[in-house]
Amino acid sequence: MSNGKTKGYDTDVLKYDRIGYWSEVKLDIIRKYAQAYSTIMAKQGRFSHVYIDGFAGTGEHISKNTGEFIPGSPLNALAVQPPFSEYHLVDLDSAKAENLRSLTAGQSNVHIYDGDCNKVLRKDIFLRTRYEDYRRALCILDPYGLHLDWEVMYDAGRMKSIEIFLNFPIMDMNMNVLKRNPENADDSQVARMNSFWGDTSWRDAAYSTEGLLFGEEKTDNEAVANAFRDRLRKVADFAYVPDPMPMRNSKGAIVYYLFFASQNTTGAKIVTDIFSTYRDRRDL
């Protein structure tokens, strides 16, 4: 068991996420792709490739299975060889951002931001990854729930230079918005959904009137995820969006879908192969 301390802050001062099996799978998927991505980009030579994390957290987690500290996506990315040209790590919690600064002290190519990634990414970071400047980026968007604005995903797709991994928080949607009767959802929760989806077209995906004489019937998780996949391709203009990876809790229920979106067929193929190694697993 851990002694409650890590290179950054004591757990009594800073709250670390305790993560289960599927969260560790997600970290492994992103780590494997980040390694492949950086290797390919470094070999091409002419590009600067950037790692971005919009919900970077403390940089570390505590495994529910072992009680030990394990590196989060930012530290995994920092361990990739050959390295990324730059790292841009964002978190709304200033204490978590400060912990990231402690863990990455002395690394001049690591930039830490404490702020709302919905603003920071679009205003400060994405501008550093313009296609015409021969810059490319891998961006991790892993919110806890409906805390991400569609404009971030839309901008990433339209820039043509950014690939994303996205946590599509279907459990938050089901618990707070996608009620059996859509009129029962709280207005504030509907507003969160509209911000994440970008408009109100989620209702067409989440509810069906087909075969019904009166009212609407809620569709399943897969129908909602597929509709968002189409949205990433047709509206955000990502060329390749493989089937997302369902991520489950210990009871087998889908908590979220892990999406990947890119302009590059090679990246899509690599992620599809990585997804396939985990897709049929259950919590061990």
N, C-alpha and C positions, 0 to 999 in steps of 0.2 A: 504493500500500500504506500501511497505517497505520504510524505511528511507534511503536506499542506503548503509547500513552498515551491517556487520555480524561479527561473532566472529573472522574472519580472517582479510581480507583487505577491504578497501573502494572500492566500485564499480568504482570510478573514477581512481583508481590505477590499479585494476585487472579486466580483462574482464570476467564476468560470462556468462555462456551459458543461454540463455532464451529458455526454452523448452516447447513444446506443449503437448497436451493430450497423444499422443502415446508414447512420451518419458517418461511421468509419468507412463504409463502402463508398459513400460519396466522396470523401476525402481521397480515397485511393484512386477512384476514377479520375478526378481532377488532377491528382499528382501524376498519374501515368500519362494523361494527355499533355500536361504542361511540359513534361520531359520530352515527349515526341515533338511537340510544337517548337520548343526552343532549339532542339537539335536541327530540325529542318530549316528554321529561319536563320540560324547561325551559319549553316552551310551555304545558304544563298548569298550571304555576304553584304549585299547592297541595302538591306533593310535594318532599321533599328526596331527591335521588338520589345514590347512593354507589357508588364503584368499589372493588372488592375483588380482590386477587390473592393467592392462597394459597401460590403458589410463585414469588414475584416475581423471584428471582435477583438479579443485579447491577443490573438495569434496562437493560442493554445487552448486545449480542451482537457477535460477529465473523462476518461473512459469509464462508462458504467460497468463494463465487464471486469476491468482490472483495478480501477481506482487510481491508475497512474496518469500522469500528464502525457498527452500526445500532441504532436504539432498540428496546427490548423493549416488551412490552405496557404496563408501568407508565408509561414515558415517552410512548408513543403516547397513552395515556389522559389524561395531563397536558396534552397539546397540543390536546385536543378543545375546541372552542368551539361553543356555550356550555359552560363547565366543569361537571364534577360538583361536588356540594356538598362531598363529602369523599372522601379516598382512603385506603384501608387496605391496606398492603403487608406481606406476611409472608414470611420465609424462615428456614429452620432454621439456615443458615450465618450466623454473626454477622458475618463479614467482608463477605458480600454485603449484609446488612442495613445495615452501616455505610456501604457504598458508596452505597446508596439514600439514606441520610441526607445524604451529601455532595452528591448530585445534586439533592436536593429541599430543601436548606437554605433557611430563611426562608419556607417555605410552610406556614402554620399549619394548613391543612386537610389536610395530608398526615401520616399516622400510620404509623410504621414499627415492626414487631414482629420480633424475632429469637426464633423458637421454632417448635414443631411446630404446623403449621396445623390439624391434627386437633383440637388442644386450643384453640388461640387463636381460631379461627373460631367455634367453638361456645360458648366461655366468654365471650369479650370483644367480638367484632365483630358476629355475627349479631343479638345483642340490641339493637344500635343501628339495626337495619333492620326494626323491627316494622311489620307491615301497619297496625295500628290507630293508629300514630303518624304515618301518612302519609309513610312512608319506604320507598324502593324501592332495590334494589341490583342491579348487574351483577357477578357473581363469576366470576373466571377460576380454574379448577382444572386446572393443567397439570403434573402430576407427571412425573418421569422414568420411573417404572414403577409398580409396585403399592405406592405409598407414601401412598395416600389411604384413609381409612376411610369405609365406607358411611354411617355416622351423619352425616357432613358433608353428603352429598348428600340424605339423607333429611330432615334438619333444614331444608335450603334449600327443598326442595319443600313441606314441611308449613307453612312460614312464610307461603307465598303471596306474599311480597314480593320474592323473590330469583330472578333468572334466572342460569343458569350456562352457561359453556362448559366442557366436560370433555374432557380427554385420556384416552381409553379405551385402555390400553396393551396391545394385542393381541399385539405381538411379545414383550414380557416374559412374558405369559401362555403363549404357545406355547413359548418357550425353557425356561421354568422349571416350569410347572405342567401344561399341557395336552399331556402326552405321548401317544403313540399308545396306550400302555398306562397308564391313570391310576394304577396302583399303583406305577409307577416314579418318581413325583414325590416329592421330599423333603418331609418333614412340615412343615418351616419354610416352604417355598414354598407348600404347600397352605394353611397358616395365613395367609399374606399374601393369598392369593386369597380366602379366607373373609372376611377383614377388608374387602377392597375390595368384594366382592359383597354382603356382609352376612349370608350364610348359605351353606349347601352346595348350593343349588339350581343353581349353575353347572354341576354335573356333568350335570344333565338336559339342559342346553343344549349342552354340549361333547361329549357322547357319546350315541350312539344304539345301540339293540339291534334296531331295526326290520329285519326280513328276515334276521337272523343267528340261527344255531342256538346259538352259544356266544360268550360275551364281549361286548365293546362295541367300537364303531367311532367314531373321532374325527370330529366334524362339521367344517364349514368356518368360516372367520372370520365370514362374514356371519351364520351361524346364531347364533353367540355374541353378536355385536353386536346382533342383533335381539332376542335374549332380554333383554339388558340394557336395551335401549330400552323393552321392555314393563315391566321392573322400575321404571324411572324414572317411567313413567306410572301403573302400577297400585299400586306400593308407596310410592314417594316422593311420588306424587300430583301430579306436574307435569301440567298440562292438555295441553301441546303439546310433543312431542319429534319434530322432523322427522327424516327419514332422516339418519344421521350421514355425515360426509364422510370417506372413506378417505384417509389421508395416507401417502405412499409414500417409500421411499428411492430412491437413484439407480438401483437395479436393478429398480424397479417393485414391489417387495414392500411390502405394507401394514405400516407400523410401528405405527400407531395409528389410531383413529377419532376425529374431532372431533365431539363431541355438543353440541347446544344443547338446553336445556330451560327452559320458561317457563310462566307462567300466562296469557300474553297472545297472542292470535291474530295481532296485528299484528307482534309481535316474531318469531314463528315464520315468518310470510310473508316478512319482510325477510331473515331468515337463509337461508331456502330459496332466495330469489332470489340471494343472495350465493354460497351453495354452488354453485348451478347454473353460475355463471361460471367455476368452477375444477374442477368434478367430473371432467371428461374430459381434463384436462391430464396431461402426463407431464413428468418432470424434464427441463428444458431445459439 
